[in-house]
């Protein structure tokens, strides 16, 4: 199954995520957000989050961290916050998926037994230890 990202949804969830993040932590850049993909909308057939991070963000960083915001559940305005050191992405890059569009493509599992494990690349890299918050209510 081919994976398609709805640009309108991506914009909507990013705006919501940035509002949430700013209210909880103040604004920090760069911020990337993903809606919660239910199994029927996910190319793995499992619940997941999808991020595409330009390689230039990693290769010439303007910040020591990248902030990934994962929608807790469909139609929910709360997020899991992964504070990802750029060095972590540099180190794990060989185990991750780099697409032809010069973007790092992360497909993180939202399944309970594999929460925050990257499914697209070859390394099954776990992002779970980078979790900063769990479901803070707005």
BALUMTOR-740755 format. One record per residue (C-alpha): residue in three letters; x, y negated, z negated; residue number from 1. Coordinates in steps of 0.02 Angstrom, whole numbers, plus 50000, padded with zeros to 5 digits. Example, Ala and Ser with C-alpha at 12.3 -4.5 7.8 and 13.67 -1.06 7.14 Angstrom:
// BALUMTOR-740755
{site 'ALA'; {50615; 50225; 49610}; 1}
{site 'SER'; {50684; 50053; 49643}; 2}
// end
This chain:
// BALUMTOR-740755
{site 'UNK'; {50000; 50000; 50000}; 1}
{site 'UNK'; {50070; 49830; 50048}; 2}
{site 'UNK'; {50075; 49701; 49910}; 3}
{site 'UNK'; {50001; 49531; 49945}; 4}
{site 'UNK'; {50007; 49383; 49828}; 5}
{site 'UNK'; {49861; 49264; 49833}; 6}
{site 'UNK'; {49944; 49091; 49838}; 7}
{site 'UNK'; {49790; 49008; 49760}; 8}
{site 'UNK'; {49792; 49130; 49615}; 9}
{site 'UNK'; {49978; 49108; 49592}; 10}
{site 'UNK'; {49958; 48919; 49582}; 11}
{site 'UNK'; {49812; 48933; 49463}; 12}
{site 'UNK'; {49899; 49054; 49345}; 13}
{site 'UNK'; {50060; 48953; 49348}; 14}
{site 'UNK'; {49968; 48794; 49299}; 15}
{site 'UNK'; {49879; 48886; 49158}; 16}
{site 'UNK'; {50041; 48968; 49102}; 17}
{site 'UNK'; {50136; 48802; 49102}; 18}
{site 'UNK'; {49998; 48722; 48996}; 19}
{site 'UNK'; {50008; 48868; 48874}; 20}
{site 'UNK'; {50198; 48866; 48869}; 21}
{site 'UNK'; {50208; 48678; 48845}; 22}
{site 'UNK'; {50082; 48684; 48703}; 23}
{site 'UNK'; {50179; 48822; 48615}; 24}
{site 'UNK'; {50362; 48779; 48652}; 25}
{site 'UNK'; {50372; 48614; 48743}; 26}
{site 'UNK'; {50421; 48618; 48926}; 27}
{site 'UNK'; {50574; 48719; 48972}; 28}
{site 'UNK'; {50631; 48754; 49149}; 29}
{site 'UNK'; {50631; 48859; 49252}; 30}
{site 'UNK'; {50462; 48939; 49215}; 31}
{site 'UNK'; {50391; 49082; 49318}; 32}
{site 'UNK'; {50218; 49153; 49286}; 33}
{site 'UNK'; {50124; 49307; 49339}; 34}
{site 'UNK'; {49943; 49354; 49326}; 35}
{site 'UNK'; {49902; 49526; 49256}; 36}
{site 'UNK'; {49880; 49643; 49405}; 37}
{site 'UNK'; {49755; 49783; 49371}; 38}
{site 'UNK'; {49799; 49955; 49443}; 39}
{site 'UNK'; {49683; 49931; 49593}; 40}
{site 'UNK'; {49779; 49773; 49644}; 41}
{site 'UNK'; {49954; 49838; 49606}; 42}
{site 'UNK'; {50064; 49930; 49733}; 43}
{site 'UNK'; {50119; 50051; 49596}; 44}
{site 'UNK'; {49939; 50095; 49554}; 45}
{site 'UNK'; {49973; 50040; 49374}; 46}
{site 'UNK'; {49949; 49878; 49277}; 47}
{site 'UNK'; {50093; 49758; 49311}; 48}
{site 'UNK'; {50162; 49582; 49328}; 49}
{site 'UNK'; {50253; 49520; 49483}; 50}
{site 'UNK'; {50386; 49383; 49493}; 51}
{site 'UNK'; {50493; 49319; 49635}; 52}
{site 'UNK'; {50643; 49218; 49578}; 53}
{site 'UNK'; {50751; 49128; 49706}; 54}
{site 'UNK'; {50930; 49192; 49700}; 55}
{site 'UNK'; {50995; 49014; 49691}; 56}
{site 'UNK'; {50911; 49001; 49520}; 57}
{site 'UNK'; {51026; 49141; 49462}; 58}
{site 'UNK'; {51182; 49103; 49564}; 59}
{site 'UNK'; {51189; 48917; 49524}; 60}
{site 'UNK'; {51084; 48901; 49366}; 61}
{site 'UNK'; {51028; 48736; 49295}; 62}
{site 'UNK'; {50983; 48823; 49133}; 63}
{site 'UNK'; {51052; 48971; 49034}; 64}
{site 'UNK'; {50880; 49054; 49033}; 65}
{site 'UNK'; {50734; 49088; 49145}; 66}
{site 'UNK'; {50564; 49092; 49064}; 67}
{site 'UNK'; {50443; 49228; 49123}; 68}
{site 'UNK'; {50262; 49212; 49070}; 69}
{site 'UNK'; {50155; 49369; 49088}; 70}
{site 'UNK'; {49966; 49350; 49075}; 71}
{site 'UNK'; {49911; 49462; 48929}; 72}
{site 'UNK'; {49758; 49531; 49021}; 73}
{site 'UNK'; {49647; 49483; 49168}; 74}
{site 'UNK'; {49552; 49319; 49143}; 75}
{site 'UNK'; {49644; 49283; 48979}; 76}
{site 'UNK'; {49734; 49119; 48944}; 77}
{site 'UNK'; {49868; 49195; 48833}; 78}
{site 'UNK'; {50039; 49253; 48891}; 79}
{site 'UNK'; {50185; 49360; 48841}; 80}
{site 'UNK'; {50346; 49259; 48847}; 81}
{site 'UNK'; {50508; 49337; 48907}; 82}
{site 'UNK'; {50661; 49227; 48879}; 83}
{site 'UNK'; {50780; 49299; 49008}; 84}
{site 'UNK'; {50963; 49247; 49004}; 85}
{site 'UNK'; {51030; 49210; 49179}; 86}
{site 'UNK'; {51181; 49319; 49135}; 87}
{site 'UNK'; {51063; 49466; 49105}; 88}
{site 'UNK'; {50994; 49448; 49282}; 89}
{site 'UNK'; {51170; 49431; 49354}; 90}
{site 'UNK'; {51225; 49589; 49264}; 91}
{site 'UNK'; {51070; 49689; 49311}; 92}
{site 'UNK'; {51056; 49623; 49489}; 93}
{site 'UNK'; {51125; 49785; 49568}; 94}
{site 'UNK'; {50981; 49880; 49484}; 95}
{site 'UNK'; {50848; 49756; 49540}; 96}
{site 'UNK'; {50763; 49723; 49706}; 97}
{site 'UNK'; {50830; 49579; 49810}; 98}
{site 'UNK'; {50716; 49546; 49959}; 99}
{site 'UNK'; {50766; 49482; 50130}; 100}
{site 'UNK'; {50693; 49313; 50083}; 101}
{site 'UNK'; {50837; 49287; 49959}; 102}
{site 'UNK'; {50724; 49314; 49809}; 103}
{site 'UNK'; {50741; 49432; 49664}; 104}
{site 'UNK'; {50577; 49528; 49659}; 105}
{site 'UNK'; {50527; 49592; 49487}; 106}
{site 'UNK'; {50379; 49707; 49462}; 107}
{site 'UNK'; {50363; 49731; 49274}; 108}
{site 'UNK'; {50254; 49870; 49206}; 109}
{site 'UNK'; {50109; 49819; 49095}; 110}
{site 'UNK'; {50075; 50000; 49046}; 111}
{site 'UNK'; {50088; 50033; 48858}; 112}
{site 'UNK'; {50222; 50169; 48875}; 113}
{site 'UNK'; {50330; 50066; 48995}; 114}
{site 'UNK'; {50291; 49888; 48943}; 115}
{site 'UNK'; {50408; 49762; 49031}; 116}
{site 'UNK'; {50507; 49897; 49125}; 117}
{site 'UNK'; {50552; 49841; 49301}; 118}
{site 'UNK'; {50478; 49960; 49431}; 119}
{site 'UNK'; {50532; 49890; 49600}; 120}
{site 'UNK'; {50720; 49909; 49588}; 121}
{site 'UNK'; {50822; 50067; 49565}; 122}
{site 'UNK'; {50875; 50044; 49384}; 123}
{site 'UNK'; {50713; 50043; 49283}; 124}
{site 'UNK'; {50782; 49893; 49189}; 125}
{site 'UNK'; {50691; 49854; 49027}; 126}
{site 'UNK'; {50649; 49673; 48990}; 127}
{site 'UNK'; {50561; 49718; 48826}; 128}
{site 'UNK'; {50703; 49660; 48713}; 129}
{site 'UNK'; {50684; 49486; 48788}; 130}
{site 'UNK'; {50506; 49465; 48723}; 131}
{site 'UNK'; {50490; 49307; 48620}; 132}
{site 'UNK'; {50305; 49305; 48580}; 133}
{site 'UNK'; {50158; 49421; 48591}; 134}
{site 'UNK'; {49984; 49352; 48624}; 135}
{site 'UNK'; {49986; 49185; 48534}; 136}
{site 'UNK'; {49808; 49119; 48537}; 137}
{site 'UNK'; {49781; 48951; 48619}; 138}
// end
